[in-house]
Amino acid sequence: MAVTIINLVLTTVILALGIWAFVKRKSDVALYIGIGFGLFAISHALTLAGLAASLDAFIIVIRIIGYLLVIFALCRILMKK
């Protein structure tokens, strides 16, 4: 439980930083990373709420989407000239 709480806090901080970086620097990459971690935060919140078992498939889908967003953002960084 402590690990899930720490994960929730840290992923929420990364979400906020991603949004802040987008607003200040217009960095779509930062926004994608922030949203990806925001999805991880949702999955941690659902786990803490005791809904992980009943929403198992949903949690898997949002985590996959979160990982894909972060991968996409990092590929955008790598492809910049």
N, CA, C and O atoms as a GROMACS GRO file, in nm:
protein
  324
    1MET      N    1   0.082  -0.120   0.000
    1MET     CA    2   0.000   0.000   0.000
    1MET      C    3   0.086   0.126   0.000
    1MET      O    4   0.055   0.223  -0.069
    2ALA      N    5   0.194   0.124   0.078
    2ALA     CA    6   0.282   0.240   0.083
    2ALA      C    7   0.345   0.267  -0.053
    2ALA      O    8   0.359   0.382  -0.094
    3VAL      N    9   0.381   0.160  -0.123
    3VAL     CA   10   0.441   0.176  -0.256
    3VAL      C   11   0.340   0.238  -0.353
    3VAL      O   12   0.376   0.324  -0.433
    4THR      N   13   0.216   0.196  -0.345
    4THR     CA   14   0.112   0.249  -0.433
    4THR      C   15   0.087   0.397  -0.404
    4THR      O   16   0.066   0.476  -0.496
    5ILE      N   17   0.090   0.435  -0.277
    5ILE     CA   18   0.073   0.576  -0.240
    5ILE      C   19   0.188   0.660  -0.294
    5ILE      O   20   0.167   0.767  -0.350
    6ILE      N   21   0.310   0.610  -0.277
    6ILE     CA   22   0.427   0.681  -0.329
    6ILE      C   23   0.418   0.694  -0.481
    6ILE      O   24   0.444   0.800  -0.536
    7ASN      N   25   0.381   0.585  -0.547
    7ASN     CA   26   0.364   0.590  -0.693
    7ASN      C   27   0.259   0.691  -0.735
    7ASN      O   28   0.278   0.764  -0.832
    8LEU      N   29   0.148   0.695  -0.663
    8LEU     CA   30   0.041   0.790  -0.694
    8LEU      C   31   0.092   0.934  -0.681
    8LEU      O   32   0.068   1.017  -0.768
    9VAL      N   33   0.161   0.963  -0.573
    9VAL     CA   34   0.213   1.099  -0.550
    9VAL      C   35   0.313   1.137  -0.661
    9VAL      O   36   0.303   1.245  -0.719
   10LEU      N   37   0.408   1.049  -0.689
   10LEU     CA   38   0.510   1.080  -0.788
   10LEU      C   39   0.454   1.092  -0.930
   10LEU      O   40   0.495   1.180  -1.006
   11THR      N   41   0.361   1.006  -0.965
   11THR     CA   42   0.303   1.016  -1.098
   11THR      C   43   0.219   1.143  -1.112
   11THR      O   44   0.213   1.202  -1.220
   12THR      N   45   0.154   1.184  -1.003
   12THR     CA   46   0.077   1.308  -1.005
   12THR      C   47   0.170   1.428  -1.020
   12THR      O   48   0.137   1.524  -1.090
   13VAL      N   49   0.284   1.424  -0.955
   13VAL     CA   50   0.383   1.532  -0.968
   13VAL      C   51   0.434   1.540  -1.112
   13VAL      O   52   0.446   1.649  -1.168
   14ILE      N   53   0.462   1.425  -1.173
   14ILE     CA   54   0.509   1.424  -1.312
   14ILE      C   55   0.400   1.475  -1.406
   14ILE      O   56   0.430   1.546  -1.502
   15LEU      N   57   0.276   1.440  -1.380
   15LEU     CA   58   0.164   1.493  -1.459
   15LEU      C   59   0.162   1.645  -1.451
   15LEU      O   60   0.153   1.714  -1.553
   16ALA      N   61   0.171   1.699  -1.329
   16ALA     CA   62   0.168   1.844  -1.310
   16ALA      C   63   0.287   1.911  -1.379
   16ALA      O   64   0.271   2.016  -1.442
   17LEU      N   65   0.404   1.852  -1.368
   17LEU     CA   66   0.523   1.909  -1.434
   17LEU      C   67   0.509   1.904  -1.586
   17LEU      O   68   0.551   1.997  -1.655
   18GLY      N   69   0.452   1.797  -1.637
   18GLY     CA   70   0.431   1.787  -1.781
   18GLY      C   71   0.337   1.895  -1.832
   18GLY      O   72   0.361   1.955  -1.937
   19ILE      N   73   0.230   1.920  -1.758
   19ILE     CA   74   0.136   2.025  -1.796
   19ILE      C   75   0.203   2.162  -1.785
   19ILE      O   76   0.187   2.246  -1.873
   20TRP      N   77   0.277   2.183  -1.678
   20TRP     CA   78   0.347   2.310  -1.658
   20TRP      C   79   0.448   2.335  -1.770
   20TRP      O   80   0.455   2.446  -1.824
   21ALA      N   81   0.526   2.232  -1.807
   21ALA     CA   82   0.623   2.246  -1.915
   21ALA      C   83   0.553   2.276  -2.047
   21ALA      O   84   0.604   2.353  -2.128
   22PHE      N   85   0.438   2.216  -2.068
   22PHE     CA   86   0.362   2.244  -2.190
   22PHE      C   87   0.318   2.390  -2.194
   22PHE      O   88   0.330   2.456  -2.297
   23VAL      N   89   0.266   2.439  -2.082
   23VAL     CA   90   0.217   2.576  -2.076
   23VAL      C   91   0.332   2.676  -2.094
   23VAL      O   92   0.319   2.774  -2.166
   24LYS      N   93   0.445   2.650  -2.027
   24LYS     CA   94   0.557   2.745  -2.031
   24LYS      C   95   0.639   2.735  -2.160
   24LYS      O   96   0.683   2.837  -2.212
   25ARG      N   97   0.659   2.614  -2.211
   25ARG     CA   98   0.749   2.594  -2.324
   25ARG      C   99   0.678   2.547  -2.451
   25ARG      O  100   0.742   2.531  -2.555
   26LYS      N  101   0.548   2.524  -2.443
   26LYS     CA  102   0.471   2.470  -2.556
   26LYS      C  103   0.531   2.338  -2.605
   26LYS      O  104   0.534   2.311  -2.725
   27SER      N  105   0.578   2.256  -2.511
   27SER     CA  106   0.641   2.129  -2.544
   27SER      C  107   0.535   2.019  -2.544
   27SER      O  108   0.490   1.974  -2.439
   28ASP      N  109   0.497   1.975  -2.664
   28ASP     CA  110   0.399   1.868  -2.672
   28ASP      C  111   0.456   1.738  -2.617
   28ASP      O  112   0.382   1.654  -2.566
   29VAL      N  113   0.587   1.721  -2.626
   29VAL     CA  114   0.651   1.600  -2.572
   29VAL      C  115   0.631   1.594  -2.421
   29VAL      O  116   0.597   1.488  -2.368
   30ALA      N  117   0.651   1.705  -2.353
   30ALA     CA  118   0.631   1.708  -2.208
   30ALA      C  119   0.486   1.679  -2.173
   30ALA      O  120   0.457   1.612  -2.074
   31LEU      N  121   0.395   1.728  -2.254
   31LEU     CA  122   0.253   1.703  -2.230
   31LEU      C  123   0.220   1.555  -2.246
   31LEU      O  124   0.147   1.499  -2.165
   32TYR      N  125   0.274   1.491  -2.350
   32TYR     CA  126   0.250   1.348  -2.370
   32TYR      C  127   0.304   1.266  -2.253
   32TYR      O  128   0.238   1.173  -2.206
   33ILE      N  129   0.422   1.301  -2.207
   33ILE     CA  130   0.480   1.230  -2.092
   33ILE      C  131   0.394   1.254  -1.968
   33ILE      O  132   0.367   1.161  -1.893
   34GLY      N  133   0.352   1.378  -1.948
   34GLY     CA  134   0.267   1.409  -1.834
   34GLY      C  135   0.136   1.333  -1.837
   34GLY      O  136   0.092   1.279  -1.735
   35ILE      N  137   0.073   1.328  -1.953
   35ILE     CA  138  -0.054   1.255  -1.966
   35ILE      C  139  -0.032   1.106  -1.943
   35ILE      O  140  -0.113   1.039  -1.878
   36GLY      N  141   0.078   1.053  -1.996
   36GLY     CA  142   0.110   0.912  -1.973
   36GLY      C  143   0.119   0.880  -1.825
   36GLY      O  144   0.062   0.782  -1.777
   37PHE      N  145   0.191   0.964  -1.752
   37PHE     CA  146   0.203   0.943  -1.608
   37PHE      C  147   0.072   0.973  -1.536
   37PHE      O  148   0.045   0.917  -1.431
   38GLY      N  149  -0.010   1.062  -1.592
   38GLY     CA  150  -0.143   1.085  -1.536
   38GLY      C  151  -0.228   0.959  -1.543
   38GLY      O  152  -0.305   0.929  -1.452
   39LEU      N  153  -0.214   0.885  -1.653
   39LEU     CA  154  -0.286   0.757  -1.664
   39LEU      C  155  -0.236   0.657  -1.560
   39LEU      O  156  -0.314   0.582  -1.503
   40PHE      N  157  -0.104   0.657  -1.536
   40PHE     CA  158  -0.051   0.570  -1.430
   40PHE      C  159  -0.109   0.612  -1.294
   40PHE      O  160  -0.141   0.527  -1.211
   41ALA      N  161  -0.122   0.743  -1.272
   41ALA     CA  162  -0.179   0.793  -1.147
   41ALA      C  163  -0.322   0.743  -1.129
   41ALA      O  164  -0.362   0.705  -1.019
   42ILE      N  165  -0.399   0.744  -1.237
   42ILE     CA  166  -0.537   0.694  -1.230
   42ILE      C  167  -0.538   0.547  -1.189
   42ILE      O  168  -0.619   0.505  -1.106
   43SER      N  169  -0.448   0.468  -1.248
   43SER     CA  170  -0.445   0.326  -1.214
   43SER      C  171  -0.405   0.304  -1.068
   43SER      O  172  -0.457   0.214  -1.002
   44HIS      N  173  -0.313   0.387  -1.017
   44HIS     CA  174  -0.276   0.375  -0.876
   44HIS      C  175  -0.391   0.417  -0.784
   44HIS      O  176  -0.414   0.355  -0.681
   45ALA      N  177  -0.462   0.522  -0.823
   45ALA     CA  178  -0.577   0.568  -0.743
   45ALA      C  179  -0.686   0.461  -0.739
   45ALA      O  180  -0.746   0.437  -0.634
   46LEU      N  181  -0.711   0.396  -0.852
   46LEU     CA  182  -0.810   0.289  -0.855
   46LEU      C  183  -0.767   0.171  -0.768
   46LEU      O  184  -0.850   0.108  -0.702
   47THR      N  185  -0.638   0.143  -0.768
   47THR     CA  186  -0.586   0.036  -0.684
   47THR      C  187  -0.606   0.070  -0.537
   47THR      O  188  -0.649  -0.014  -0.458
   48LEU      N  189  -0.574   0.194  -0.500
   48LEU     CA  190  -0.591   0.236  -0.360
   48LEU      C  191  -0.738   0.237  -0.319
   48LEU      O  192  -0.770   0.213  -0.203
   49ALA      N  193  -0.827   0.263  -0.413
   49ALA     CA  194  -0.970   0.265  -0.384
   49ALA      C  195  -1.028   0.124  -0.374
   49ALA      O  196  -1.146   0.106  -0.344
   50GLY      N  197  -0.944   0.024  -0.400
   50GLY     CA  198  -0.990  -0.114  -0.390
   50GLY      C  199  -1.066  -0.162  -0.512
   50GLY      O  200  -1.137  -0.262  -0.506
   51LEU      N  201  -1.050  -0.092  -0.623
   51LEU     CA  202  -1.124  -0.127  -0.744
   51LEU      C  203  -1.040  -0.203  -0.845
   51LEU      O  204  -1.087  -0.233  -0.955
   52ALA      N  205  -0.917  -0.236  -0.809
   52ALA     CA  206  -0.825  -0.300  -0.904
   52ALA      C  207  -0.880  -0.434  -0.954
   52ALA      O  208  -0.870  -0.464  -1.073
   53ALA      N  209  -0.936  -0.513  -0.865
   53ALA     CA  210  -0.984  -0.646  -0.904
   53ALA      C  211  -1.102  -0.636  -1.001
   53ALA      O  212  -1.109  -0.710  -1.099
   54SER      N  213  -1.195  -0.546  -0.972
   54SER     CA  214  -1.314  -0.536  -1.057
   54SER      C  215  -1.287  -0.462  -1.188
   54SER      O  216  -1.361  -0.478  -1.285
   55LEU      N  217  -1.182  -0.380  -1.191
   55LEU     CA  218  -1.150  -0.303  -1.312
   55LEU      C  219  -1.017  -0.345  -1.372
   55LEU      O  220  -0.947  -0.264  -1.432
   56ASP      N  221  -0.982  -0.471  -1.355
   56ASP     CA  222  -0.851  -0.520  -1.397
   56ASP      C  223  -0.823  -0.493  -1.544
   56ASP      O  224  -0.715  -0.443  -1.578
   57ALA      N  225  -0.915  -0.524  -1.632
   57ALA     CA  226  -0.894  -0.502  -1.775
   57ALA      C  227  -0.878  -0.354  -1.807
   57ALA      O  228  -0.794  -0.316  -1.888
   58PHE      N  229  -0.958  -0.270  -1.743
   58PHE     CA  230  -0.950  -0.125  -1.763
   58PHE      C  231  -0.814  -0.072  -1.720
   58PHE      O  232  -0.753   0.009  -1.790
   59ILE      N  233  -0.766  -0.117  -1.605
   59ILE     CA  234  -0.635  -0.073  -1.555
   59ILE      C  235  -0.524  -0.115  -1.650
   59ILE      O  236  -0.432  -0.039  -1.676
   60ILE      N  237  -0.533  -0.235  -1.702
   60ILE     CA  238  -0.434  -0.282  -1.799
   60ILE      C  239  -0.434  -0.192  -1.922
   60ILE      O  240  -0.328  -0.153  -1.971
   61VAL      N  241  -0.552  -0.159  -1.972
   61VAL     CA  242  -0.563  -0.076  -2.093
   61VAL      C  243  -0.506   0.064  -2.067
   61VAL      O  244  -0.431   0.114  -2.150
   62ILE      N  245  -0.541   0.127  -1.955
   62ILE     CA  246  -0.490   0.263  -1.933
   62ILE      C  247  -0.339   0.262  -1.908
   62ILE      O  248  -0.271   0.359  -1.943
   63ARG      N  249  -0.286   0.157  -1.848
   63ARG     CA  250  -0.141   0.150  -1.832
   63ARG      C  251  -0.071   0.130  -1.965
   63ARG      O  252   0.034   0.190  -1.989
   64ILE      N  253  -0.127   0.047  -2.052
   64ILE     CA  254  -0.069   0.028  -2.184
   64ILE      C  255  -0.069   0.160  -2.261
   64ILE      O  256   0.030   0.196  -2.324
   65ILE      N  257  -0.181   0.232  -2.256
   65ILE     CA  258  -0.189   0.362  -2.324
   65ILE      C  259  -0.086   0.458  -2.264
   65ILE      O  260  -0.022   0.533  -2.338
   66GLY      N  261  -0.070   0.456  -2.131
   66GLY     CA  262   0.030   0.541  -2.066
   66GLY      C  263   0.170   0.511  -2.115
   66GLY      O  264   0.246   0.602  -2.147
   67TYR      N  265   0.205   0.383  -2.119
   67TYR     CA  266   0.337   0.344  -2.169
   67TYR      C  267   0.356   0.384  -2.315
   67TYR      O  268   0.462   0.434  -2.352
   68LEU      N  269   0.253   0.365  -2.397
   68LEU     CA  270   0.263   0.402  -2.538
   68LEU      C  271   0.282   0.552  -2.556
   68LEU      O  272   0.355   0.595  -2.645
   69LEU      N  273   0.216   0.632  -2.474
   69LEU     CA  274   0.234   0.778  -2.481
   69LEU      C  275   0.377   0.818  -2.446
   69LEU      O  276   0.437   0.902  -2.513
   70VAL      N  277   0.432   0.758  -2.342
   70VAL     CA  278   0.570   0.790  -2.303
   70VAL      C  279   0.666   0.743  -2.413
   70VAL      O  280   0.760   0.816  -2.447
   71ILE      N  281   0.646   0.626  -2.469
   71ILE     CA  282   0.730   0.576  -2.578
   71ILE      C  283   0.721   0.670  -2.697
   71ILE      O  284   0.823   0.705  -2.757
   72PHE      N  285   0.601   0.712  -2.732
   72PHE     CA  286   0.582   0.804  -2.843
   72PHE      C  287   0.656   0.935  -2.819
   72PHE      O  288   0.723   0.986  -2.909
   73ALA      N  289   0.645   0.989  -2.698
   73ALA     CA  290   0.712   1.114  -2.665
   73ALA      C  291   0.864   1.100  -2.675
   73ALA      O  292   0.931   1.188  -2.728
   74LEU      N  293   0.917   0.992  -2.625
   74LEU     CA  294   1.061   0.972  -2.632
   74LEU      C  295   1.108   0.951  -2.776
   74LEU      O  296   1.216   0.996  -2.812
   75CYS      N  297   1.028   0.885  -2.856
   75CYS     CA  298   1.062   0.870  -2.999
   75CYS      C  299   1.061   1.006  -3.069
   75CYS      O  300   1.144   1.031  -3.156
   76ARG      N  301   0.968   1.092  -3.030
   76ARG     CA  302   0.966   1.229  -3.088
   76ARG      C  303   1.094   1.302  -3.056
   76ARG      O  304   1.148   1.374  -3.140
   77ILE      N  305   1.144   1.285  -2.933
   77ILE     CA  306   1.272   1.348  -2.896
   77ILE      C  307   1.385   1.291  -2.980
   77ILE      O  308   1.469   1.365  -3.031
   78LEU      N  309   1.387   1.161  -2.995
   78LEU     CA  310   1.494   1.096  -3.070
   78LEU      C  311   1.491   1.131  -3.219
   78LEU      O  312   1.596   1.133  -3.283
   79MET      N  313   1.374   1.158  -3.275
   79MET     CA  314   1.362   1.186  -3.417
   79MET      C  315   1.387   1.332  -3.454
   79MET      O  316   1.397   1.365  -3.572
   80LYS      N  317   1.396   1.419  -3.352
   80LYS     CA  318   1.421   1.562  -3.382
   80LYS      C  319   1.559   1.580  -3.443
   80LYS      O  320   1.656   1.515  -3.404
   81LYS      N  321   1.564   1.669  -3.540
   81LYS     CA  322   1.692   1.694  -3.606
   81LYS      C  323   1.763   1.811  -3.545
   81LYS      O  324   1.873   1.846  -3.588
   0.00000   0.00000   0.00000
